[in-house]
Amino acid sequence: MVIPANSKIIDVVVDLATAANATTNISVGDTVGGATTILNTLASGTTAGLKTVTTQGGGTNAWANTGTADLKLTVTNSAATTAGEAVITILYAQAYNTAVQP
């Protein structure tokens, strides 16, 4: 996933389409070392369905302004699991942090 520069992240939705066979912590972050920048260890559980991102959200500053370069994201998990499928949707406002907005 790539979030355009100067964007504001509004929400992150995690849909566990297929339940995992063990609880794992899902993290979303930038590819240059901030593995939990956007989503900080959301416990997946073993039940399919929408997972609410509340206190697991990453740093508020990262959500408020993604910075002056495009933000390439990576998804990681903490447990070795061979089952489960997650769909992660990130809602953002493009060019939110610019002097001239679209």
Protein Blocks (a to p, Z undefined) as FASTA:
>chain_A
ZZdehiacfbdcdddfbacfbdcddddddfeopamlmmgciaebjaecddddfklpccfk
lmmpgbjbdcddddddfbdcfedcddddddddehklcfbdZZ
